Amino acid sequence: MKHVIVLFAALAVFCAVKAQDEVQVISFNNDNNVDGSYQFAYEQSDGQKREEKGELKPVEGSDEPALSVKGSYEYTDSNGQRYRVDYVADERGYRPTVTKL
């Protein structure tokens, strides 16, 4: 009897899980250059987007260059609110700016 109860409980949980549509990649671009710079971008069928560019830049007081990255991504939260995050990441850290769309 315990096995039957466990089986039905597991079945109820399985059926209660909301099915999600399979997410498709709509567009994708990726470029890697010999100088260490790069850029990529993609968009998915669920509305998620991301783009990023990176390059090596000289750092004052250092013989070694540092990677400087700029980019953004967009997504929709579980309540349906859309957001865009623009960011810069370099020798001074990661600096995001969030905007409600």
N, CA, C and O atoms as CSV, one atom per row, in Angstrom:
chain,resi,resn,atom,element,x,y,z
A,1,MET,N,N,0.827,-1.203,0.000
A,1,MET,CA,C,0.000,0.000,0.000
A,1,MET,C,C,0.866,1.261,0.000
A,1,MET,O,O,0.549,2.240,-0.675
A,2,LYS,N,N,1.979,1.227,0.774
A,2,LYS,CA,C,2.863,2.386,0.816
A,2,LYS,C,C,3.434,2.691,-0.568
A,2,LYS,O,O,3.586,3.852,-0.947
A,3,HIS,N,N,3.748,1.634,-1.313
A,3,HIS,CA,C,4.318,1.818,-2.651
A,3,HIS,C,C,3.313,2.485,-3.590
A,3,HIS,O,O,3.688,3.305,-4.429
A,4,VAL,N,N,2.058,2.136,-3.448
A,4,VAL,CA,C,1.014,2.722,-4.289
A,4,VAL,C,C,0.863,4.207,-3.970
A,4,VAL,O,O,0.725,5.024,-4.881
A,5,ILE,N,N,0.888,4.558,-2.695
A,5,ILE,CA,C,0.766,5.962,-2.290
A,5,ILE,C,C,1.947,6.769,-2.814
A,5,ILE,O,O,1.769,7.867,-3.341
A,6,VAL,N,N,3.153,6.223,-2.669
A,6,VAL,CA,C,4.353,6.905,-3.163
A,6,VAL,C,C,4.282,7.067,-4.678
A,6,VAL,O,O,4.645,8.118,-5.207
A,7,LEU,N,N,3.820,6.043,-5.373
A,7,LEU,CA,C,3.702,6.097,-6.822
A,7,LEU,C,C,2.724,7.191,-7.252
A,7,LEU,O,O,3.022,7.970,-8.158
A,8,PHE,N,N,1.564,7.251,-6.607
A,8,PHE,CA,C,0.587,8.278,-6.953
A,8,PHE,C,C,1.072,9.680,-6.575
A,8,PHE,O,O,0.791,10.642,-7.290
A,9,ALA,N,N,1.789,9.802,-5.473
A,9,ALA,CA,C,2.344,11.106,-5.089
A,9,ALA,C,C,3.367,11.571,-6.119
A,9,ALA,O,O,3.373,12.739,-6.506
A,10,ALA,N,N,4.224,10.668,-6.559
A,10,ALA,CA,C,5.219,11.011,-7.578
A,10,ALA,C,C,4.544,11.376,-8.893
A,10,ALA,O,O,4.974,12.305,-9.576
A,11,LEU,N,N,3.503,10.658,-9.247
A,11,LEU,CA,C,2.763,10.937,-10.472
A,11,LEU,C,C,2.087,12.308,-10.399
A,11,LEU,O,O,2.063,13.043,-11.386
A,12,ALA,N,N,1.545,12.646,-9.244
A,12,ALA,CA,C,0.890,13.945,-9.069
A,12,ALA,C,C,1.895,15.085,-9.213
A,12,ALA,O,O,1.596,16.101,-9.840
A,13,VAL,N,N,3.081,14.920,-8.637
A,13,VAL,CA,C,4.120,15.945,-8.758
A,13,VAL,C,C,4.556,16.075,-10.208
A,13,VAL,O,O,4.717,17.188,-10.710
A,14,PHE,N,N,4.746,14.959,-10.878
A,14,PHE,CA,C,5.171,14.966,-12.276
A,14,PHE,C,C,4.146,15.676,-13.154
A,14,PHE,O,O,4.520,16.448,-14.036
A,15,CYS,N,N,2.881,15.429,-12.928
A,15,CYS,CA,C,1.824,16.038,-13.739
A,15,CYS,C,C,1.643,17.520,-13.426
A,15,CYS,O,O,1.187,18.282,-14.279
A,16,ALA,N,N,1.996,17.934,-12.213
A,16,ALA,CA,C,1.814,19.323,-11.810
A,16,ALA,C,C,2.893,20.241,-12.376
A,16,ALA,O,O,2.703,21.457,-12.422
A,17,VAL,N,N,4.012,19.685,-12.804
A,17,VAL,CA,C,5.093,20.498,-13.345
A,17,VAL,C,C,4.645,21.108,-14.670
A,17,VAL,O,O,4.194,20.403,-15.573
A,18,LYS,N,N,4.776,22.413,-14.768
A,18,LYS,CA,C,4.360,23.123,-15.979
A,18,LYS,C,C,5.335,22.815,-17.116
A,18,LYS,O,O,6.547,22.984,-16.980
A,19,ALA,N,N,4.793,22.373,-18.210
A,19,ALA,CA,C,5.629,22.086,-19.375
A,19,ALA,C,C,6.077,23.396,-20.008
A,19,ALA,O,O,5.284,24.326,-20.160
A,20,GLN,N,N,7.351,23.463,-20.375
A,20,GLN,CA,C,7.886,24.640,-21.037
A,20,GLN,C,C,8.208,24.294,-22.480
A,20,GLN,O,O,8.622,23.179,-22.798
A,21,ASP,N,N,8.010,25.277,-23.342
A,21,ASP,CA,C,8.370,25.084,-24.737
A,21,ASP,C,C,9.881,24.991,-24.849
A,21,ASP,O,O,10.613,25.613,-24.079
A,22,GLU,N,N,10.334,24.218,-25.805
A,22,GLU,CA,C,11.764,24.108,-26.045
A,22,GLU,C,C,12.265,25.432,-26.613
A,22,GLU,O,O,11.682,25.970,-27.554
A,23,VAL,N,N,13.333,25.948,-26.044
A,23,VAL,CA,C,13.895,27.221,-26.475
A,23,VAL,C,C,14.804,26.985,-27.674
A,23,VAL,O,O,15.651,26.091,-27.666
A,24,GLN,N,N,14.613,27.802,-28.703
A,24,GLN,CA,C,15.414,27.708,-29.927
A,24,GLN,C,C,16.339,28.920,-30.033
A,24,GLN,O,O,15.994,30.013,-29.583
A,25,VAL,N,N,17.499,28.723,-30.621
A,25,VAL,CA,C,18.409,29.825,-30.911
A,25,VAL,C,C,17.977,30.442,-32.239
A,25,VAL,O,O,17.959,29.765,-33.267
A,26,ILE,N,N,17.630,31.731,-32.213
A,26,ILE,CA,C,17.185,32.434,-33.415
A,26,ILE,C,C,18.382,32.944,-34.208
A,26,ILE,O,O,18.431,32.808,-35.431
A,27,SER,N,N,19.342,33.531,-33.506
A,27,SER,CA,C,20.542,34.024,-34.182
A,27,SER,C,C,21.747,33.845,-33.271
A,27,SER,O,O,21.626,33.877,-32.046
A,28,PHE,N,N,22.917,33.655,-33.886
A,28,PHE,CA,C,24.163,33.488,-33.137
A,28,PHE,C,C,25.317,33.956,-34.005
A,28,PHE,O,O,25.464,33.520,-35.146
A,29,ASN,N,N,26.132,34.843,-33.461
A,29,ASN,CA,C,27.342,35.321,-34.133
A,29,ASN,C,C,28.497,35.242,-33.151
A,29,ASN,O,O,28.333,35.543,-31.969
A,30,ASN,N,N,29.671,34.836,-33.639
A,30,ASN,CA,C,30.838,34.709,-32.783
A,30,ASN,C,C,32.084,34.996,-33.609
A,30,ASN,O,O,32.328,34.333,-34.618
A,31,ASP,N,N,32.872,35.978,-33.188
A,31,ASP,CA,C,34.118,36.326,-33.866
A,31,ASP,C,C,35.243,36.378,-32.838
A,31,ASP,O,O,35.154,37.103,-31.848
A,32,ASN,N,N,36.301,35.606,-33.078
A,32,ASN,CA,C,37.508,35.635,-32.258
A,32,ASN,C,C,38.654,36.101,-33.147
A,32,ASN,O,O,38.890,35.531,-34.212
A,33,ASN,N,N,39.361,37.130,-32.711
A,33,ASN,CA,C,40.416,37.721,-33.519
A,33,ASN,C,C,41.797,37.382,-32.965
A,33,ASN,O,O,41.939,37.081,-31.779
A,34,VAL,N,N,42.808,37.432,-33.820
A,34,VAL,CA,C,44.168,37.057,-33.421
A,34,VAL,C,C,44.759,38.027,-32.409
A,34,VAL,O,O,45.688,37.662,-31.688
A,35,ASP,N,N,44.252,39.246,-32.334
A,35,ASP,CA,C,44.775,40.216,-31.368
A,35,ASP,C,C,44.189,40.031,-29.967
A,35,ASP,O,O,44.480,40.817,-29.065
A,36,GLY,N,N,43.371,39.000,-29.782
A,36,GLY,CA,C,42.773,38.728,-28.476
A,36,GLY,C,C,41.390,39.324,-28.297
A,36,GLY,O,O,40.728,39.050,-27.296
A,37,SER,N,N,40.945,40.122,-29.232
A,37,SER,CA,C,39.603,40.696,-29.126
A,37,SER,C,C,38.572,39.687,-29.623
A,37,SER,O,O,38.889,38.758,-30.366
A,38,TYR,N,N,37.346,39.892,-29.197
A,38,TYR,CA,C,36.261,38.999,-29.614
A,38,TYR,C,C,34.940,39.734,-29.519
A,38,TYR,O,O,34.837,40.789,-28.894
A,39,GLN,N,N,33.949,39.164,-30.140
A,39,GLN,CA,C,32.573,39.625,-29.957
A,39,GLN,C,C,31.634,38.474,-30.270
A,39,GLN,O,O,31.906,37.643,-31.137
A,40,PHE,N,N,30.530,38.445,-29.550
A,40,PHE,CA,C,29.501,37.452,-29.837
A,40,PHE,C,C,28.140,38.020,-29.485
A,40,PHE,O,O,28.019,38.969,-28.710
A,41,ALA,N,N,27.130,37.422,-30.069
A,41,ALA,CA,C,25.751,37.823,-29.796
A,41,ALA,C,C,24.837,36.653,-30.111
A,41,ALA,O,O,25.101,35.870,-31.024
A,42,TYR,N,N,23.755,36.541,-29.342
A,42,TYR,CA,C,22.736,35.549,-29.672
A,42,TYR,C,C,21.374,36.035,-29.218
A,42,TYR,O,O,21.254,36.902,-28.353
A,43,GLU,N,N,20.355,35.454,-29.823
A,43,GLU,CA,C,18.968,35.708,-29.436
A,43,GLU,C,C,18.242,34.377,-29.438
A,43,GLU,O,O,18.451,33.549,-30.325
A,44,GLN,N,N,17.380,34.169,-28.435
A,44,GLN,CA,C,16.634,32.923,-28.307
A,44,GLN,C,C,15.145,33.168,-28.490
A,44,GLN,O,O,14.666,34.294,-28.364
A,45,SER,N,N,14.428,32.106,-28.786
A,45,SER,CA,C,12.988,32.209,-29.042
A,45,SER,C,C,12.189,32.639,-27.818
A,45,SER,O,O,11.056,33.098,-27.963
A,46,ASP,N,N,12.750,32.502,-26.613
A,46,ASP,CA,C,12.051,32.937,-25.405
A,46,ASP,C,C,12.304,34.407,-25.080
A,46,ASP,O,O,11.885,34.891,-24.028
A,47,GLY,N,N,12.992,35.121,-25.983
A,47,GLY,CA,C,13.223,36.548,-25.793
A,47,GLY,C,C,14.550,36.897,-25.154
A,47,GLY,O,O,14.908,38.073,-25.097
A,48,GLN,N,N,15.283,35.924,-24.676
A,48,GLN,CA,C,16.588,36.217,-24.098
A,48,GLN,C,C,17.546,36.665,-25.194
A,48,GLN,O,O,17.559,36.116,-26.296
A,49,LYS,N,N,18.352,37.680,-24.863
A,49,LYS,CA,C,19.349,38.201,-25.794
A,49,LYS,C,C,20.635,38.457,-25.024
A,49,LYS,O,O,20.611,38.775,-23.835
A,50,ARG,N,N,21.755,38.314,-25.716
A,50,ARG,CA,C,23.031,38.655,-25.104
A,50,ARG,C,C,24.005,39.073,-26.185
A,50,ARG,O,O,24.040,38.492,-27.270
A,51,GLU,N,N,24.797,40.089,-25.875
A,51,GLU,CA,C,25.881,40.497,-26.766
A,51,GLU,C,C,27.056,40.952,-25.908
A,51,GLU,O,O,26.878,41.488,-24.814
A,52,GLU,N,N,28.262,40.726,-26.430
A,52,GLU,CA,C,29.451,41.055,-25.661
A,52,GLU,C,C,30.618,41.301,-26.602
A,52,GLU,O,O,30.762,40.637,-27.628
A,53,LYS,N,N,31.457,42.278,-26.229
A,53,LYS,CA,C,32.687,42.578,-26.959
A,53,LYS,C,C,33.811,42.672,-25.942
A,53,LYS,O,O,33.648,43.259,-24.873
A,54,GLY,N,N,34.946,42.093,-26.282
A,54,GLY,CA,C,36.099,42.152,-25.402
A,54,GLY,C,C,37.353,42.486,-26.177
A,54,GLY,O,O,37.505,42.107,-27.339
A,55,GLU,N,N,38.260,43.207,-25.512
A,55,GLU,CA,C,39.538,43.536,-26.135
A,55,GLU,C,C,40.593,43.720,-25.056
A,55,GLU,O,O,40.283,44.033,-23.907
A,56,LEU,N,N,41.838,43.521,-25.447
A,56,LEU,CA,C,42.953,43.747,-24.539
A,56,LEU,C,C,43.334,45.216,-24.606
A,56,LEU,O,O,43.527,45.773,-25.687
A,57,LYS,N,N,43.440,45.842,-23.429
A,57,LYS,CA,C,43.790,47.259,-23.365
A,57,LYS,C,C,44.991,47.437,-22.444
A,57,LYS,O,O,45.149,46.696,-21.474
A,58,PRO,N,N,45.838,48.422,-22.748
A,58,PRO,CA,C,46.978,48.682,-21.865
A,58,PRO,C,C,46.502,49.214,-20.512
A,58,PRO,O,O,45.503,49.927,-20.417
A,59,VAL,N,N,47.243,48.849,-19.481
A,59,VAL,CA,C,46.922,49.295,-18.127
A,59,VAL,C,C,48.062,50.183,-17.648
A,59,VAL,O,O,49.231,49.804,-17.717
A,60,GLU,N,N,47.714,51.353,-17.169
A,60,GLU,CA,C,48.731,52.282,-16.683
A,60,GLU,C,C,49.504,51.656,-15.526
A,60,GLU,O,O,48.914,51.146,-14.574
A,61,GLY,N,N,50.823,51.702,-15.621
A,61,GLY,CA,C,51.670,51.158,-14.568
A,61,GLY,C,C,51.909,49.666,-14.665
A,61,GLY,O,O,52.463,49.073,-13.740
A,62,SER,N,N,51.502,49.040,-15.769
A,62,SER,CA,C,51.691,47.597,-15.937
A,62,SER,C,C,52.185,47.306,-17.348
A,62,SER,O,O,51.824,47.986,-18.309
A,63,ASP,N,N,53.021,46.275,-17.446
A,63,ASP,CA,C,53.491,45.833,-18.760
A,63,ASP,C,C,52.490,44.897,-19.427
A,63,ASP,O,O,52.567,44.655,-20.631
A,64,GLU,N,N,51.567,44.380,-18.656
A,64,GLU,CA,C,50.589,43.421,-19.163
A,64,GLU,C,C,49.260,44.116,-19.479
A,64,GLU,O,O,48.789,44.932,-18.687
A,65,PRO,N,N,48.662,43.805,-20.615
A,65,PRO,CA,C,47.337,44.370,-20.913
A,65,PRO,C,C,46.257,43.676,-20.079
A,65,PRO,O,O,46.466,42.585,-19.549
A,66,ALA,N,N,45.127,44.321,-19.977
A,66,ALA,CA,C,43.986,43.750,-19.252
A,66,ALA,C,C,42.822,43.585,-20.223
A,66,ALA,O,O,42.666,44.359,-21.167
A,67,LEU,N,N,42.018,42.572,-19.976
A,67,LEU,CA,C,40.832,42.343,-20.793
A,67,LEU,C,C,39.744,43.320,-20.371
A,67,LEU,O,O,39.414,43.418,-19.189
A,68,SER,N,N,39.198,44.030,-21.323
A,68,SER,CA,C,38.089,44.950,-21.090
A,68,SER,C,C,36.876,44.413,-21.846
A,68,SER,O,O,36.937,44.180,-23.053
A,69,VAL,N,N,35.783,44.220,-21.126
A,69,VAL,CA,C,34.587,43.610,-21.709
A,69,VAL,C,C,33.399,44.547,-21.525
A,69,VAL,O,O,33.192,45.105,-20.447
A,70,LYS,N,N,32.624,44.711,-22.596
A,70,LYS,CA,C,31.369,45.466,-22.538
A,70,LYS,C,C,30.288,44.588,-23.139
A,70,LYS,O,O,30.516,43.892,-24.128
A,71,GLY,N,N,29.112,44.625,-22.536
A,71,GLY,CA,C,28.045,43.807,-23.080
A,71,GLY,C,C,26.703,44.093,-22.445
A,71,GLY,O,O,26.551,45.003,-21.630
A,72,SER,N,N,25.737,43.290,-22.843
A,72,SER,CA,C,24.390,43.416,-22.294
A,72,SER,C,C,23.651,42.103,-22.472
A,72,SER,O,O,23.994,41.281,-23.322
A,73,TYR,N,N,22.630,41.930,-21.650
A,73,TYR,CA,C,21.716,40.806,-21.835
A,73,TYR,C,C,20.324,41.229,-21.407
A,73,TYR,O,O,20.157,42.111,-20.565
A,74,GLU,N,N,19.326,40.586,-22.001
A,74,GLU,CA,C,17.921,40.859,-21.702
A,74,GLU,C,C,17.223,39.560,-21.355
A,74,GLU,O,O,17.520,38.505,-21.916
A,75,TYR,N,N,16.287,39.655,-20.416
A,75,TYR,CA,C,15.521,38.480,-20.026
A,75,TYR,C,C,14.189,38.915,-19.432
A,75,TYR,O,O,13.990,40.086,-19.107
A,76,THR,N,N,13.285,37.958,-19.296
A,76,THR,CA,C,11.986,38.172,-18.673
A,76,THR,C,C,11.937,37.352,-17.398
A,76,THR,O,O,12.237,36.159,-17.418
A,77,ASP,N,N,11.558,37.986,-16.274
A,77,ASP,CA,C,11.491,37.245,-15.013
A,77,ASP,C,C,10.200,36.425,-14.934
A,77,ASP,O,O,9.377,36.459,-15.848
A,78,SER,N,N,10.036,35.696,-13.843
A,78,SER,CA,C,8.884,34.796,-13.698
A,78,SER,C,C,7.550,35.541,-13.606
A,78,SER,O,O,6.493,34.936,-13.785
A,79,ASN,N,N,7.590,36.850,-13.329
A,79,ASN,CA,C,6.366,37.659,-13.275
A,79,ASN,C,C,6.061,38.349,-14.598
A,79,ASN,O,O,5.088,39.096,-14.700
A,80,GLY,N,N,6.888,38.100,-15.614
A,80,GLY,CA,C,6.660,38.700,-16.918
A,80,GLY,C,C,7.336,40.047,-17.124
A,80,GLY,O,O,7.180,40.659,-18.180
A,81,GLN,N,N,8.088,40.522,-16.129
A,81,GLN,CA,C,8.801,41.802,-16.251
A,81,GLN,C,C,10.088,41.593,-17.048
A,81,GLN,O,O,10.865,40.676,-16.782
A,82,ARG,N,N,10.289,42.465,-18.024
A,82,ARG,CA,C,11.476,42.375,-18.885
A,82,ARG,C,C,12.582,43.274,-18.321
A,82,ARG,O,O,12.308,44.377,-17.847
A,83,TYR,N,N,13.824,42.802,-18.375
A,83,TYR,CA,C,14.979,43.547,-17.881
A,83,TYR,C,C,16.099,43.546,-18.912
A,83,TYR,O,O,16.221,42.633,-19.728
A,84,ARG,N,N,16.909,44.593,-18.851
A,84,ARG,CA,C,18.142,44.661,-19.640
A,84,ARG,C,C,19.272,45.005,-18.671
A,84,ARG,O,O,19.148,45.924,-17.861
A,85,VAL,N,N,20.359,44.267,-18.762
A,85,VAL,CA,C,21.540,44.523,-17.950
A,85,VAL,C,C,22.675,44.897,-18.899
A,85,VAL,O,O,23.082,44.094,-19.738
A,86,ASP,N,N,23.179,46.117,-18.759
A,86,ASP,CA,C,24.367,46.560,-19.490
A,86,ASP,C,C,25.530,46.490,-18.506
A,86,ASP,O,O,25.376,46.845,-17.338
A,87,TYR,N,N,26.676,46.041,-18.966
A,87,TYR,CA,C,27.796,45.889,-18.043
A,87,TYR,C,C,29.126,46.200,-18.707
A,87,TYR,O,O,29.288,46.119,-19.924
A,88,VAL,N,N,30.069,46.561,-17.846
A,88,VAL,CA,C,31.468,46.726,-18.213
A,88,VAL,C,C,32.251,45.922,-17.189
A,88,VAL,O,O,31.960,45.973,-15.994
A,89,ALA,N,N,33.240,45.185,-17.657
A,89,ALA,CA,C,34.113,44.428,-16.760
A,89,ALA,C,C,35.544,44.650,-17.229
A,89,ALA,O,O,35.892,44.356,-18.373
A,90,ASP,N,N,36.368,45.176,-16.323
A,90,ASP,CA,C,37.762,45.438,-16.656
A,90,ASP,C,C,38.596,45.401,-15.386
A,90,ASP,O,O,38.188,44.800,-14.393
A,91,GLU,N,N,39.755,46.033,-15.409
A,91,GLU,CA,C,40.638,45.999,-14.238
A,91,GLU,C,C,40.013,46.680,-13.027
A,91,GLU,O,O,40.509,46.529,-11.910
A,92,ARG,N,N,38.931,47.427,-13.233
A,92,ARG,CA,C,38.239,48.092,-12.117
A,92,ARG,C,C,37.050,47.289,-11.606
A,92,ARG,O,O,36.324,47.756,-10.728
A,93,GLY,N,N,36.839,46.088,-12.140
A,93,GLY,CA,C,35.764,45.230,-11.659
A,93,GLY,C,C,34.587,45.142,-12.619
A,93,GLY,O,O,34.648,45.613,-13.754
A,94,TYR,N,N,33.522,44.529,-12.134
A,94,TYR,CA,C,32.285,44.327,-12.898
A,94,TYR,C,C,31.300,45.403,-12.486
A,94,TYR,O,O,30.992,45.550,-11.303
A,95,ARG,N,N,30.794,46.173,-13.479
A,95,ARG,CA,C,29.893,47.281,-13.193
A,95,ARG,C,C,28.630,47.159,-14.041
A,95,ARG,O,O,28.610,47.577,-15.198
A,96,PRO,N,N,27.573,46.584,-13.458
A,96,PRO,CA,C,26.316,46.431,-14.202
A,96,PRO,C,C,25.368,47.612,-13.984
A,96,PRO,O,O,25.419,48.293,-12.960
A,97,THR,N,N,24.509,47.833,-14.970
A,97,THR,CA,C,23.406,48.783,-14.869
A,97,THR,C,C,22.150,48.045,-15.321
A,97,THR,O,O,22.084,47.553,-16.448
A,98,VAL,N,N,21.150,47.970,-14.436
A,98,VAL,CA,C,19.923,47.222,-14.724
A,98,VAL,C,C,18.801,48.197,-15.074
A,98,VAL,O,O,18.592,49.199,-14.390
A,99,THR,N,N,18.085,47.883,-16.154
A,99,THR,CA,C,16.970,48.716,-16.605
A,99,THR,C,C,15.734,47.848,-16.795
A,99,THR,O,O,15.800,46.796,-17.432
A,100,LYS,N,N,14.586,48.295,-16.233
A,100,LYS,CA,C,13.312,47.631,-16.530
A,100,LYS,C,C,12.854,48.101,-17.895
A,100,LYS,O,O,12.914,49.291,-18.203
A,101,LEU,N,N,12.399,47.169,-18.710
A,101,LEU,CA,C,11.929,47.524,-20.054
A,101,LEU,C,C,10.418,47.579,-20.099
A,101,LEU,O,O,9.842,47.863,-21.150
